[in-house]
Amino acid sequence: MKTKLITFTFSLLVFLGNAQTKDSIAPLKNQDKLSYKQFIAPAALITAGTLLLNTTLNEDLQSNANNFFGEDFHTSADNYLQFVPVAQIYLGKTFGFKPKNDFQHQTINIVIANVIMGTVVYSLKHTVKEERPDNSDNLSFPSGHTATAFTNAALLYYEYKDSNLWYASSGFLFATATGILRIANNKHYTSDVLAGAGIGLASGLVVSYWNPFKSVTFGKKKKTTAYVFPQIGSQIGMGALIQLN
């Protein structure tokens, strides 16, 4: 029983994430277009999380997690793992992989996708008002850490899927680890993590195909430098710094 939560959560996240890579964000022969099929994985995750919300099963899964990891388990690794896919997006070219977009457009996609995700997550947290497992506040559903990780993992996949499939898919491992650690830290229920993963996948998917300002060419006379960085302190989030030289 102690391993059921880990097996259930990990298997579902990896399976649906894998389905997303094979179907939802898979390259088409001559063009990339959105279709309803591409939202099956995100919808399945969000639906699963919503159905688990405020159920006995959700409570049992959390109890099993506490027994497995220990009541006093705590790590801050999830605060950092959620941003690993962002670093991978920027570092992929350094490793010799060819991205789909240049540095400026990567940054635009990251910012817009995370703004969309953050807006949805913030709205739901303050609408649902589910109390966290550790009773620290009532902003448990959905998991913002997990949503952030899966948003950027989806962007990473789209950027490098045509260059190196293994590298492109690796972000989902960090995203899954983030979700599991949120449960292990007793900060989120399984329902929160599943819904957060679905919201993240959907946000990354939409922006990847939408690719805002993809037709905009940045002038050569001015050098644009942009950085996206994590903000960790009393508030966890992301910041962006764009400078024209």
Backbone as CSV, one residue per row, in Angstrom:
resi,resn,N_x,N_y,N_z,CA_x,CA_y,CA_z,C_x,C_y,C_z
1,MET,0.811,-1.211,0.000,0.000,0.000,0.000,0.849,1.267,0.000
2,LYS,2.030,1.170,0.626,2.852,2.368,0.742,3.357,2.854,-0.607
3,THR,3.523,1.909,-1.532,4.074,2.300,-2.830,2.996,2.612,-3.856
4,LYS,1.743,2.449,-3.473,0.675,2.656,-4.453,0.593,4.094,-4.933
5,LEU,0.775,5.046,-4.029,0.688,6.462,-4.421,1.765,6.795,-5.432
6,ILE,3.011,6.375,-5.152,4.125,6.688,-6.043,3.908,6.042,-7.398
7,THR,3.501,4.769,-7.391,3.271,4.061,-8.645,2.148,4.698,-9.439
8,PHE,1.043,5.014,-8.750,-0.121,5.612,-9.419,0.214,6.972,-10.023
9,THR,0.783,7.851,-9.204,1.068,9.219,-9.665,2.119,9.225,-10.758
10,PHE,3.225,8.520,-10.529,4.312,8.521,-11.507,3.855,7.910,-12.819
11,SER,3.162,6.770,-12.736,2.719,6.092,-13.948,1.749,6.945,-14.756
12,LEU,0.803,7.592,-14.069,-0.184,8.405,-14.776,0.451,9.621,-15.419
13,LEU,1.338,10.294,-14.687,1.985,11.486,-15.236,2.880,11.130,-16.418
14,VAL,3.672,10.061,-16.267,4.582,9.669,-17.340,3.811,9.162,-18.540
15,PHE,2.761,8.336,-18.296,1.975,7.811,-19.405,1.318,8.912,-20.214
16,LEU,0.666,9.853,-19.507,-0.013,10.931,-20.205,0.969,11.916,-20.807
17,GLY,2.101,12.104,-20.142,3.136,12.960,-20.711,3.698,12.350,-21.978
18,ASN,3.873,11.007,-21.956,4.371,10.309,-23.124,3.348,10.357,-24.253
19,ALA,2.080,10.227,-23.883,1.028,10.329,-24.894,1.030,11.709,-25.516
20,GLN,1.315,12.709,-24.680,1.373,14.090,-25.170,2.501,14.244,-26.187
21,THR,3.652,13.639,-25.928,4.784,13.785,-26.831,4.555,13.057,-28.137
22,LYS,3.836,11.914,-28.073,3.640,11.130,-29.283,2.487,11.637,-30.130
23,ASP,1.481,12.193,-29.455,0.275,12.584,-30.180,0.045,14.082,-30.146
24,SER,0.030,14.658,-28.949,-0.390,16.045,-28.805,0.592,17.040,-29.373
25,ILE,1.907,16.759,-29.224,2.879,17.717,-29.712,3.718,17.098,-30.820
26,ALA,3.238,16.038,-31.382,3.992,15.363,-32.428,3.989,16.194,-33.698
27,PRO,5.125,16.220,-34.437,5.200,16.993,-35.654,4.327,16.401,-36.748
28,LEU,3.647,17.245,-37.472,2.889,16.795,-38.624,3.806,16.815,-39.840
29,LYS,3.349,16.218,-40.918,4.229,16.045,-42.064,4.719,17.367,-42.633
30,ASN,3.811,18.273,-42.871,4.225,19.518,-43.520,3.926,20.755,-42.695
31,GLN,3.155,20.596,-41.615,2.782,21.771,-40.860,2.393,21.365,-39.446
32,ASP,2.417,22.327,-38.575,2.010,22.105,-37.196,0.684,22.813,-36.973
33,LYS,-0.339,22.041,-36.655,-1.647,22.632,-36.408,-2.255,22.016,-35.161
34,LEU,-3.048,22.803,-34.482,-3.741,22.322,-33.296,-5.010,21.578,-33.697
35,SER,-5.320,20.522,-32.949,-6.586,19.828,-33.120,-7.052,19.373,-31.747
36,TYR,-8.294,18.972,-31.653,-8.843,18.567,-30.364,-8.100,17.362,-29.790
37,LYS,-7.549,16.506,-30.652,-6.829,15.321,-30.190,-5.607,15.693,-29.353
38,GLN,-5.043,16.853,-29.641,-3.840,17.279,-28.945,-4.106,17.711,-27.505
39,PHE,-5.383,17.835,-27.159,-5.728,18.230,-25.793,-6.275,17.056,-24.974
40,ILE,-6.162,15.842,-25.518,-6.651,14.670,-24.789,-5.868,14.462,-23.507
41,ALA,-4.531,14.505,-23.590,-3.704,14.283,-22.399,-3.933,15.356,-21.332
42,PRO,-3.868,16.661,-21.682,-4.155,17.685,-20.671,-5.552,17.539,-20.063
43,ALA,-6.539,17.253,-20.908,-7.915,17.117,-20.420,-8.043,15.925,-19.476
44,ALA,-7.344,14.835,-19.795,-7.395,13.645,-18.947,-6.795,13.925,-17.574
45,LEU,-5.684,14.649,-17.553,-5.042,14.992,-16.282,-5.920,15.918,-15.441
46,ILE,-6.460,16.939,-16.065,-7.311,17.889,-15.344,-8.573,17.201,-14.830
47,THR,-9.163,16.345,-15.676,-10.370,15.614,-15.274,-10.081,14.679,-14.107
48,ALA,-8.967,13.954,-14.183,-8.594,13.033,-13.105,-8.391,13.791,-11.798
49,GLY,-7.711,14.939,-11.882,-7.479,15.739,-10.691,-8.767,16.283,-10.102
50,THR,-9.660,16.722,-10.970,-10.937,17.275,-10.514,-11.809,16.210,-9.862
51,LEU,-11.836,15.006,-10.439,-12.641,13.920,-9.893,-12.113,13.442,-8.540
52,LEU,-10.801,13.546,-8.341,-10.199,13.126,-7.076,-10.396,14.153,-5.961
53,LEU,-10.651,15.378,-6.341,-10.753,16.480,-5.379,-11.807,16.194,-4.314
54,ASN,-11.400,16.363,-3.046,-12.302,16.193,-1.903,-12.919,14.799,-1.808
55,THR,-12.144,13.780,-2.181,-12.618,12.400,-2.076,-11.822,11.648,-1.016
56,THR,-12.378,10.539,-0.568,-11.691,9.681,0.395,-10.424,9.104,-0.221
57,LEU,-10.485,8.761,-1.508,-9.313,8.222,-2.199,-8.162,9.208,-2.171
58,ASN,-8.468,10.482,-2.377,-7.444,11.526,-2.349,-6.766,11.576,-0.978
59,GLU,-7.563,11.480,0.055,-7.040,11.489,1.427,-6.194,10.250,1.684
60,ASP,-6.667,9.098,1.195,-5.926,7.851,1.390,-4.578,7.883,0.678
61,LEU,-4.569,8.429,-0.524,-3.319,8.545,-1.272,-2.318,9.419,-0.531
62,GLN,-2.819,10.496,0.077,-1.934,11.388,0.825,-1.408,10.702,2.085
63,SER,-2.244,9.929,2.747,-1.820,9.199,3.940,-0.742,8.180,3.584
64,ASN,-0.919,7.512,2.456,0.082,6.552,2.001,1.401,7.243,1.690
65,ALA,1.300,8.441,1.136,2.511,9.204,0.825,3.238,9.592,2.105
66,ASN,2.502,10.043,3.084,3.108,10.424,4.360,3.775,9.230,5.027
67,ASN,3.149,8.062,4.926,3.738,6.852,5.495,4.997,6.431,4.747
68,PHE,4.953,6.602,3.422,6.087,6.181,2.591,7.292,7.095,2.781
69,PHE,7.071,8.398,2.702,8.179,9.349,2.800,8.530,9.696,4.250
70,GLY,7.565,9.561,5.136,7.790,9.934,6.523,7.108,11.254,6.830
71,GLU,6.577,11.367,8.036,5.848,12.562,8.441,6.722,13.813,8.441
72,ASP,8.016,13.631,8.685,8.926,14.776,8.795,9.708,15.044,7.505
73,PHE,9.328,14.378,6.427,10.061,14.558,5.163,9.912,15.996,4.660
74,HIS,11.015,16.579,4.231,10.970,17.922,3.636,12.197,18.126,2.748
75,THR,11.959,18.654,1.569,13.038,19.031,0.667,12.608,20.266,-0.111
76,SER,13.577,21.106,-0.441,13.286,22.298,-1.245,13.613,22.068,-2.719
77,ALA,13.943,20.817,-3.061,14.335,20.513,-4.443,13.244,20.857,-5.438
78,ASP,11.967,20.714,-5.025,10.873,20.998,-5.943,10.803,22.476,-6.328
79,ASN,11.343,23.346,-5.472,11.375,24.774,-5.791,12.298,25.072,-6.971
80,TYR,13.266,24.196,-7.191,14.252,24.404,-8.252,13.993,23.522,-9.469
81,LEU,13.536,22.288,-9.233,13.287,21.373,-10.342,12.262,21.914,-11.322
82,GLN,11.297,22.693,-10.833,10.247,23.221,-11.710,10.798,24.143,-12.797
83,PHE,12.002,24.703,-12.570,12.586,25.630,-13.538,13.672,24.999,-14.414
84,VAL,13.986,23.718,-14.177,15.022,23.051,-14.969,14.688,23.054,-16.463
85,PRO,13.423,22.768,-16.873,13.121,22.811,-18.311,13.380,24.172,-18.952
86,VAL,13.244,25.266,-18.188,13.546,26.596,-18.733,15.035,26.674,-19.080
87,ALA,15.875,26.233,-18.155,17.317,26.231,-18.405,17.643,25.341,-19.593
88,GLN,16.952,24.226,-19.719,17.202,23.314,-20.837,16.854,23.941,-22.184
89,ILE,15.811,24.764,-22.197,15.431,25.434,-23.440,16.577,26.317,-23.933
90,TYR,17.165,27.075,-23.010,18.247,27.983,-23.385,19.573,27.260,-23.642
91,LEU,19.803,26.147,-22.943,21.090,25.464,-23.043,21.146,24.433,-24.170
92,GLY,20.003,24.097,-24.746,19.971,23.076,-25.787,20.906,23.349,-26.945
93,LYS,20.940,24.592,-27.384,21.801,24.968,-28.505,23.268,24.798,-28.136
94,THR,23.604,25.080,-26.866,24.968,24.917,-26.382,25.398,23.457,-26.455
95,PHE,24.442,22.542,-26.253,24.728,21.114,-26.302,24.751,20.570,-27.730
96,GLY,24.512,21.437,-28.699,24.572,21.020,-30.088,23.240,20.663,-30.713
97,PHE,22.127,20.935,-30.003,20.799,20.632,-30.535,20.209,21.884,-31.188
98,LYS,19.477,21.690,-32.261,18.915,22.818,-33.000,17.499,23.126,-32.526
99,PRO,17.280,24.316,-31.952,15.937,24.689,-31.496,15.066,25.140,-32.657
100,LYS,13.768,25.174,-32.422,12.843,25.625,-33.454,12.810,27.150,-33.546
101,ASN,13.069,27.834,-32.418,13.006,29.295,-32.368,14.335,29.882,-31.910
102,ASP,14.530,31.164,-32.213,15.731,31.834,-31.731,15.538,32.246,-30.273
103,PHE,16.582,32.824,-29.693,16.591,33.164,-28.272,15.444,34.092,-27.892
104,GLN,15.210,35.126,-28.714,14.166,36.095,-28.396,12.780,35.461,-28.389
105,HIS,12.508,34.623,-29.397,11.189,34.024,-29.492,10.999,32.919,-28.445
106,GLN,12.081,32.277,-28.061,11.996,31.328,-26.955,11.539,32.044,-25.687
107,THR,12.152,33.198,-25.453,11.812,33.979,-24.254,10.367,34.449,-24.287
108,ILE,9.915,34.912,-25.443,8.524,35.362,-25.587,7.573,34.212,-25.286
109,ASN,7.850,33.023,-25.838,6.990,31.867,-25.601,6.965,31.471,-24.125
110,ILE,8.133,31.504,-23.488,8.220,31.141,-22.074,7.391,32.100,-21.226
111,VAL,7.562,33.394,-21.475,6.853,34.401,-20.683,5.345,34.280,-20.867
112,ILE,4.888,34.216,-22.123,3.450,34.176,-22.386,2.821,32.885,-21.870
113,ALA,3.486,31.747,-22.083,2.947,30.469,-21.611,2.811,30.459,-20.094
114,ASN,3.810,31.007,-19.401,3.774,31.013,-17.946,2.775,32.032,-17.402
115,VAL,2.549,33.102,-18.144,1.525,34.070,-17.738,0.142,33.440,-17.861
116,ILE,-0.096,32.743,-18.964,-1.382,32.058,-19.155,-1.591,31.024,-18.054
117,MET,-0.569,30.184,-17.850,-0.653,29.158,-16.817,-0.884,29.769,-15.440
118,GLY,-0.093,30.807,-15.124,-0.196,31.437,-13.813,-1.558,32.043,-13.563
119,THR,-2.143,32.633,-14.601,-3.471,33.235,-14.469,-4.523,32.182,-14.159
120,VAL,-4.457,31.060,-14.877,-5.412,29.977,-14.659,-5.250,29.384,-13.262
121,VAL,-4.001,29.108,-12.887,-3.728,28.499,-11.581,-4.160,29.433,-10.445
122,TYR,-3.798,30.712,-10.558,-4.152,31.691,-9.519,-5.669,31.796,-9.369
123,SER,-6.369,31.834,-10.495,-7.830,31.961,-10.457,-8.469,30.749,-9.787
124,LEU,-7.976,29.556,-10.141,-8.546,28.341,-9.563,-8.242,28.219,-8.073
125,LYS,-7.028,28.582,-7.692,-6.662,28.511,-6.275,-7.607,29.355,-5.420
126,HIS,-7.915,30.551,-5.905,-8.746,31.461,-5.129,-10.244,31.214,-5.327
127,THR,-10.566,30.323,-6.263,-11.970,29.936,-6.455,-12.289,28.661,-5.675
128,VAL,-11.436,27.652,-5.828,-11.655,26.363,-5.165,-11.373,26.451,-3.669
129,LYS,-10.273,27.120,-3.313,-9.881,27.327,-1.911,-9.785,26.018,-1.126
130,GLU,-9.065,25.070,-1.708,-8.845,23.788,-1.033,-7.695,23.921,-0.029
131,GLU,-7.887,23.430,1.166,-6.848,23.497,2.194,-5.731,22.504,1.882
132,ARG,-4.498,22.937,2.088,-3.360,22.065,1.836,-3.331,20.918,2.851
133,PRO,-2.664,19.821,2.490,-2.558,18.695,3.423,-1.916,19.080,4.755
134,ASP,-0.979,20.042,4.731,-0.317,20.454,5.974,-1.058,21.592,6.674
135,ASN,-2.221,21.960,6.134,-3.075,23.002,6.727,-2.421,24.383,6.778
136,SER,-1.446,24.632,5.894,-0.735,25.915,5.904,-1.559,27.042,5.285
137,ASP,-2.410,26.728,4.304,-3.325,27.710,3.713,-4.378,26.962,2.906
138,ASN,-5.229,27.697,2.206,-6.296,27.062,1.426,-6.102,27.291,-0.070
139,LEU,-4.845,27.215,-0.507,-4.511,27.439,-1.923,-3.881,26.193,-2.530
140,SER,-4.421,25.036,-2.217,-3.803,23.782,-2.628,-4.085,23.398,-4.081
141,PHE,-5.315,23.622,-4.538,-5.709,23.155,-5.876,-5.749,24.299,-6.884
142,PRO,-5.026,24.162,-8.012,-4.097,23.086,-8.396,-2.666,23.412,-7.967
143,SER,-1.732,22.520,-8.234,-0.338,22.737,-7.867,0.349,23.682,-8.841
144,GLY,0.770,24.837,-8.343,1.457,25.813,-9.194,2.844,25.354,-9.604
145,HIS,3.559,24.699,-8.693,4.890,24.174,-9.013,4.799,23.178,-10.174
146,THR,3.845,22.257,-10.063,3.689,21.239,-11.097,3.269,21.863,-12.424
147,ALA,2.369,22.825,-12.367,1.912,23.501,-13.583,3.070,24.219,-14.264
148,THR,3.906,24.888,-13.475,5.076,25.583,-14.027,6.008,24.603,-14.708
149,ALA,6.295,23.493,-14.025,7.222,22.499,-14.566,6.715,21.913,-15.879
150,PHE,5.428,21.564,-15.942,4.886,20.951,-17.154,4.698,21.966,-18.284
151,THR,4.436,23.215,-17.940,4.361,24.252,-18.974,5.678,24.346,-19.722
152,ASN,6.760,24.444,-18.975,8.071,24.616,-19.591,8.607,23.323,-20.191
153,ALA,8.186,22.176,-19.648,8.569,20.901,-20.243,7.932,20.755,-21.626
154,ALA,6.687,21.216,-21.761,6.002,21.170,-23.056,6.687,22.097,-24.062
155,LEU,7.088,23.289,-23.610,7.811,24.221,-24.484,9.146,23.631,-24.905
156,LEU,9.835,22.990,-23.960,11.124,22.353,-24.262,10.952,21.287,-25.323
157,TYR,9.911,20.471,-25.192,9.683,19.399,-26.157,9.475,19.956,-27.562
158,TYR,8.645,20.984,-27.650,8.366,21.568,-28.964,9.629,22.162,-29.586
159,GLU,10.472,22.756,-28.777,11.693,23.391,-29.280,12.670,22.390,-29.894
160,TYR,12.782,21.203,-29.296,13.865,20.291,-29.687,13.400,18.922,-30.174
161,LYS,12.099,18.725,-30.344,11.608,17.415,-30.744,12.145,16.971,-32.107
162,ASP,12.436,17.911,-32.989,12.937,17.561,-34.321,14.454,17.395,-34.346
163,SER,15.113,17.823,-33.253,16.568,17.756,-33.195,17.046,16.566,-32.371
164,ASN,16.496,16.424,-31.172,16.875,15.313,-30.300,15.693,14.972,-29.399
165,LEU,15.046,13.860,-29.699,13.823,13.486,-28.990,14.068,13.221,-27.510
166,TRP,15.216,12.618,-27.181,15.511,12.301,-25.789,15.704,13.568,-24.965
167,TYR,16.442,14.498,-25.519,16.654,15.759,-24.801,15.330,16.517,-24.678
168,ALA,14.563,16.537,-25.756,13.289,17.253,-25.756,12.328,16.683,-24.714
169,SER,12.353,15.366,-24.525,11.428,14.716,-23.601,11.882,14.748,-22.152
170,SER,13.156,15.032,-21.912,13.713,14.945,-20.560,13.049,15.909,-19.578
171,GLY,12.496,16.987,-20.069,11.843,17.947,-19.185,10.663,17.350,-18.445
172,PHE,9.997,16.356,-19.051,8.852,15.735,-18.396,9.266,14.922,-17.173
173,LEU,10.511,14.424,-17.158,11.004,13.713,-15.980,11.156,14.668,-14.805
174,PHE,11.713,15.858,-15.071,11.851,16.866,-14.015,10.487,17.368,-13.556
175,ALA,9.558,17.491,-14.510,8.216,17.949,-14.168,7.500,16.916,-13.291
176,THR,7.633,15.634,-13.650,7.022,14.571,-12.860,7.629,14.512,-11.464
177,ALA,8.948,14.658,-11.396,9.630,14.656,-10.091,9.143,15.813,-9.228
178,THR,8.926,16.963,-9.858,8.407,18.125,-9.125,7.053,17.817,-8.501
179,GLY,6.160,17.215,-9.290,4.837,16.880,-8.789,4.882,15.890,-7.642
180,ILE,5.705,14.865,-7.763,5.814,13.860,-6.709,6.369,14.472,-5.425
181,LEU,7.341,15.356,-5.557,7.924,15.985,-4.370,6.947,16.943,-3.695
182,ARG,6.034,17.532,-4.452,5.010,18.387,-3.835,4.098,17.545,-2.928
183,ILE,3.818,16.329,-3.367,3.030,15.409,-2.545,3.858,14.941,-1.350
184,ALA,5.115,14.597,-1.603,6.002,14.118,-0.535,6.194,15.175,0.545
185,ASN,6.227,16.446,0.146,6.391,17.546,1.099,5.100,17.875,1.844
186,ASN,4.038,17.112,1.522,2.736,17.318,2.159,2.153,18.700,1.855
187,LYS,2.510,19.236,0.687,1.996,20.532,0.261,0.821,20.400,-0.705
188,HIS,0.699,19.239,-1.332,-0.360,19.041,-2.310,-0.888,17.623,-2.289
189,TYR,-2.155,17.495,-2.617,-2.775,16.196,-2.827,-2.490,15.737,-4.262
190,THR,-2.732,14.457,-4.505,-2.578,13.920,-5.862,-3.462,14.668,-6.849
191,SER,-4.661,15.036,-6.439,-5.586,15.777,-7.304,-4.978,17.094,-7.765
192,ASP,-4.273,17.776,-6.865,-3.672,19.073,-7.181,-2.583,18.927,-8.236
193,VAL,-1.783,17.879,-8.069,-0.659,17.641,-8.970,-1.134,17.256,-10.370
194,LEU,-2.130,16.373,-10.434,-2.648,15.954,-11.740,-3.263,17.138,-12.491
195,ALA,-4.064,17.947,-11.797,-4.669,19.113,-12.442,-3.608,20.117,-12.869
196,GLY,-2.609,20.339,-12.022,-1.528,21.259,-12.371,-0.766,20.805,-13.600
197,ALA,-0.527,19.499,-13.693,0.177,18.957,-14.860,-0.637,19.181,-16.131
198,GLY,-1.945,18.972,-16.041,-2.799,19.169,-17.210,-2.841,20.615,-17.665
199,ILE,-2.938,21.533,-16.703,-2.949,22.961,-17.036,-1.623,23.369,-17.664
200,GLY,-0.535,22.854,-17.117,0.784,23.168,-17.661,0.955,22.665,-19.082
201,LEU,0.565,21.415,-19.326,0.671,20.853,-20.672,-0.155,21.663,-21.668
202,ALA,-1.359,22.019,-21.281,-2.231,22.784,-22.178,-1.642,24.161,-22.481
203,SER,-1.099,24.819,-21.467,-0.512,26.155,-21.656,0.689,26.104,-22.584
204,GLY,1.571,25.124,-22.341,2.753,24.986,-23.192,2.388,24.607,-24.610
205,LEU,1.386,23.752,-24.760,0.942,23.303,-26.076,0.385,24.454,-26.902
206,VAL,-0.507,25.231,-26.305,-1.149,26.341,-27.021,-0.115,27.353,-27.500
207,VAL,0.788,27.748,-26.616,1.769,28.771,-26.978,2.797,28.226,-27.976
208,SER,3.140,26.952,-27.867,4.090,26.357,-28.812,3.575,26.424,-30.236
209,TYR,2.302,26.127,-30.413,1.724,26.158,-31.758,1.319,27.558,-32.190
210,TRP,0.916,28.351,-31.218,0.556,29.744,-31.503,1.813,30.530,-31.828
211,ASN,2.870,30.311,-31.045,4.166,30.953,-31.254,4.018,32.457,-31.484
212,PRO,3.636,33.216,-30.449,3.391,34.657,-30.584,4.567,35.409,-31.209
213,PHE,4.260,36.335,-32.071,5.263,37.202,-32.708,6.290,36.418,-33.516
214,LYS,5.905,35.235,-34.010,6.872,34.423,-34.739,7.310,35.090,-36.045
215,SER,6.460,35.994,-36.558,6.809,36.680,-37.801,7.626,37.942,-37.568
216,VAL,7.830,38.292,-36.287,8.580,39.505,-35.961,10.072,39.222,-36.046
217,THR,10.775,40.066,-36.771,12.228,39.945,-36.873,12.864,41.065,-36.076
218,PHE,13.669,40.702,-35.115,14.329,41.708,-34.301,15.442,42.369,-35.112
219,GLY,15.474,43.702,-35.088,16.440,44.452,-35.885,17.873,44.139,-35.523
220,LYS,18.745,44.166,-36.523,20.155,43.873,-36.295,20.888,45.033,-35.649
221,LYS,20.356,46.246,-35.772,21.041,47.402,-35.213,20.988,47.407,-33.692
222,LYS,19.939,46.775,-33.169,19.816,46.705,-31.728,19.919,45.261,-31.277
223,LYS,20.699,45.050,-30.255,20.864,43.721,-29.710,19.902,43.538,-28.545
224,THR,19.067,42.535,-28.655,18.098,42.265,-27.602,18.611,41.144,-26.710
225,THR,18.679,41.428,-25.448,19.094,40.432,-24.471,17.941,40.183,-23.514
226,ALA,17.556,38.940,-23.382,16.420,38.618,-22.512,16.763,37.447,-21.614
227,TYR,16.342,37.534,-20.384,16.581,36.471,-19.413,15.287,36.179,-18.654
228,VAL,15.004,34.912,-18.474,13.905,34.498,-17.611,14.532,33.802,-16.413
229,PHE,14.158,34.184,-15.207,14.804,33.667,-14.018,13.782,33.366,-12.929
230,PRO,14.087,32.366,-12.098,13.173,32.043,-10.996,13.273,33.050,-9.877
231,GLN,12.172,33.313,-9.201,12.142,34.165,-8.020,11.736,33.301,-6.837
232,ILE,12.671,33.109,-5.930,12.440,32.229,-4.792,12.655,33.006,-3.508
233,GLY,11.649,33.054,-2.688,11.712,33.780,-1.419,10.377,33.629,-0.733
234,SER,9.806,34.739,-0.302,8.477,34.675,0.290,7.441,34.299,-0.763
235,GLN,7.763,34.598,-2.050,6.908,34.224,-3.160,7.725,33.434,-4.173
236,ILE,7.152,32.382,-4.730,7.804,31.585,-5.749,7.213,31.966,-7.096
237,GLY,8.066,32.270,-8.063,7.546,32.645,-9.368,8.665,32.803,-10.380
238,MET,8.371,33.513,-11.465,9.348,33.731,-12.519,9.378,35.204,-12.872
239,GLY,10.573,35.668,-13.217,10.734,37.044,-13.643,11.398,37.099,-15.004
240,ALA,11.261,38.203,-15.691,11.878,38.363,-17.012,12.550,39.721,-17.087
241,LEU,13.737,39.723,-17.684,14.474,40.962,-17.883,14.840,41.059,-19.356
242,ILE,14.341,42.096,-20.027,14.610,42.296,-21.451,15.310,43.634,-21.633
243,GLN,16.467,43.589,-22.283,17.272,44.799,-22.434,17.637,44.985,-23.910
244,LEU,17.451,46.213,-24.408,17.848,46.565,-25.767,19.149,47.364,-25.717
245,ASN,20.140,46.902,-26.443,21.439,47.582,-26.471,21.678,48.223,-27.838
